């Protein structure tokens, strides 16, 4: 309207209002942003307590924790990442004896890493543990009737089966990872945050889960 009327006084006021609203928006956004570091203490405690309980030696390393995210997003990420770390400790990292047998260091490593790529923030949890055997996943999926024996799937498609509801390869339900929360719930919670989850693994070398 200010431009249409071309009134000098009104144009000055309109520009002021625009500047103020932009500043207000930026300030609100900054208030909502908190560093990822705020989540780390819980993860460190989880690694410390669980590795002690399972008699495993695990070093927890972090990178990029100064990266900031919206407060709600950080709160929404805590549970899924706790579950991913719990899986790494319980199923990923082998016992010190098993690791030494394979010529690995008796100390397992779980790395939590956050970084920017383009306009996205990535959060990655990697372990140098046993990795996931694609053939075991396939066999399990056939036993559960999720896929047919003749179904042809790529390695990535087989790994994606892990995210299906009710898919769990744990032979025994432990009080650590068998809490009724499967990777399907993790995927759903990440999707609720408008995120994506990706899994890469190599047998005896480890698994990396990336949340975008």
C-alpha positions in Angstrom: 0.0 0.0 0.0 2.9 2.4 0.9 4.4 1.8 -2.5 1.1 2.2 -4.3 0.3 5.5 -2.7 3.9 6.5 -3.0 3.8 8.5 0.2 7.3 9.3 1.5 6.3 9.2 5.2 4.3 6.0 4.8 7.2 4.3 2.9 9.6 5.1 5.8 7.2 3.6 8.4 6.6 0.5 6.2 10.4 0.0 5.9 10.8 0.3 9.7 8.0 -2.3 10.3 9.7 -4.6 7.9 13.1 -4.2 9.6 11.6 -4.8 13.0 9.7 -7.9 12.0 12.8 -9.4 10.4 14.8 -8.7 13.5 12.1 -10.2 15.7 12.0 -13.3 13.5 15.8 -13.7 13.7 15.9 -13.2 17.4 13.1 -15.8 18.0 14.9 -18.3 15.8 18.2 -17.8 17.7 16.4 -18.2 21.1 15.1 -21.6 19.9 18.5 -22.8 18.7 20.5 -24.8 21.2 23.8 -26.7 20.7 23.6 -30.5 20.2 26.1 -30.7 23.1 23.0 -30.4 25.4 22.1 -34.0 24.6 25.6 -35.5 25.0 25.7 -36.0 28.8 22.8 -38.5 28.6 24.5 -40.5 25.9 27.8 -40.5 27.8 26.0 -41.8 30.9 24.2 -44.5 28.8 27.5 -45.7 27.3 29.2 -45.7 30.8 26.4 -47.6 32.5 25.6 -50.2 29.8 29.2 -51.0 29.0 29.8 -51.6 32.7 26.7 -53.8 32.9 27.7 -55.8 29.8 31.4 -55.9 30.7 32.5 -54.3 27.5 35.2 -51.6 27.1 33.7 -48.8 25.1 35.1 -45.3 24.3 32.5 -42.7 23.3 33.8 -40.0 21.0 32.0 -36.9 19.9 32.5 -34.4 17.0 30.6 -31.3 15.9 28.5 -31.0 19.1 28.7 -27.2 18.8 26.2 -27.4 15.9 22.8 -25.8 16.9 19.4 -27.2 16.3 15.8 -26.2 17.2 15.0 -27.0 20.8 12.0 -29.2 19.8 14.1 -31.1 17.3 16.8 -31.8 19.9 14.1 -33.1 22.3 12.7 -35.3 19.6 16.1 -36.7 18.7 17.1 -37.9 22.2 15.0 -41.1 22.3 15.8 -42.4 18.8 19.5 -41.7 19.3 19.5 -43.3 22.7 18.0 -46.4 21.1 20.6 -46.4 18.3 23.5 -46.1 20.8 21.9 -48.9 23.0 21.9 -51.2 19.9 25.5 -50.4 19.2 26.5 -51.3 22.7 24.3 -54.4 23.0 24.5 -55.9 19.5 27.3 -54.0 17.8 30.4 -53.9 20.0 31.7 -57.3 20.8 33.2 -58.5 24.1 36.9 -57.7 24.7 37.8 -61.4 24.2 35.9 -61.6 20.9 37.5 -58.4 19.7 41.0 -59.7 20.5 40.3 -62.9 18.7 39.6 -60.9 15.5 42.8 -58.8 16.0 40.8 -55.7 17.1 41.6 -53.5 20.1 39.7 -54.8 23.2 38.2 -51.3 23.4 35.3 -50.7 21.1 34.6 -47.2 19.8 31.2 -45.5 19.4 31.4 -42.1 17.5 28.7 -39.5 17.7 29.2 -36.9 14.9 27.1 -33.9 13.8 27.8 -31.9 10.7 26.2 -29.6 8.1 25.9 -30.4 4.4 24.1 -27.9 2.3 21.0 -26.8 4.2 20.8 -30.1 6.2 22.1 -31.2 9.5 23.4 -34.7 9.8 23.7 -36.7 13.0 25.8 -39.9 12.8 26.3 -42.8 15.2 29.1 -45.2 14.2 30.6 -48.2 15.9 33.5 -50.4 15.1 31.7 -53.6 16.2 30.4 -56.7 14.6 28.4 -55.1 11.8 25.2 -56.6 10.4 25.2 -59.8 8.4 22.8 -59.2 5.4 22.3 -63.0 5.0 21.1 -63.3 8.5 18.6 -60.4 8.0 17.3 -62.1 4.8 17.0 -65.5 6.5 15.1 -63.9 9.4 12.8 -61.9 7.1 11.9 -65.2 5.3 11.2 -67.0 8.6 8.9 -64.1 9.7 7.1 -64.2 6.3 8.1 -60.7 5.5 9.6 -61.7 2.2 9.4 -64.8 0.1 12.4 -67.1 -0.4 12.5 -66.3 -4.1 12.4 -62.5 -3.5 15.5 -60.8 -5.0 16.7 -57.8 -3.0 19.8 -55.6 -3.0 21.9 -55.4 0.1 20.4 -51.9 0.9 16.9 -53.2 0.4 17.6 -56.1 2.8 19.0 -53.7 5.4 15.9 -51.5 5.1 13.9 -54.5 6.3 15.3 -53.7 9.8 13.0 -50.6 9.9 9.8 -52.6 9.4 7.4 -53.0 12.3 8.0 -56.1 14.4 11.3 -56.9 12.8 13.8 -57.9 15.5 16.7 -60.3 15.2 17.4 -60.5 18.9 17.2 -64.1 19.9 16.6 -63.3 23.5 14.8 -60.2 24.8 17.2 -58.5 27.1 16.4 -55.7 29.5 18.8 -53.6 27.5 17.6 -53.6 23.9 14.5 -55.6 24.2 12.3 -52.9 25.5 9.6 -53.2 22.8 11.1 -50.3 20.9 12.3 -51.5 17.5 14.0 -49.6 14.7 10.6 -49.1 13.1 9.8 -46.7 16.1 13.1 -45.0 15.6 12.4 -44.4 11.9 8.9 -43.1 12.7 10.2 -40.7 15.3 12.8 -39.4 12.8 10.1 -39.0 10.1 8.0 -37.0 12.6 10.9 -34.5 12.7 10.9 -34.5 8.9 14.1 -36.4 8.9 15.5 -39.5 7.1 17.5 -42.4 8.4 20.2 -44.4 6.6 22.2 -47.5 7.6 25.5 -48.7 6.4 27.3 -51.7 7.7 30.3 -54.1 7.1 30.6 -57.4 8.8 33.4 -57.4 11.5 34.0 -53.7 10.7 31.0 -51.9 12.2 27.8 -50.0 11.5 27.0 -46.4 10.8 23.6 -44.9 11.2 23.0 -41.4 9.7 20.1 -39.2 10.5 19.5 -36.4 8.1 
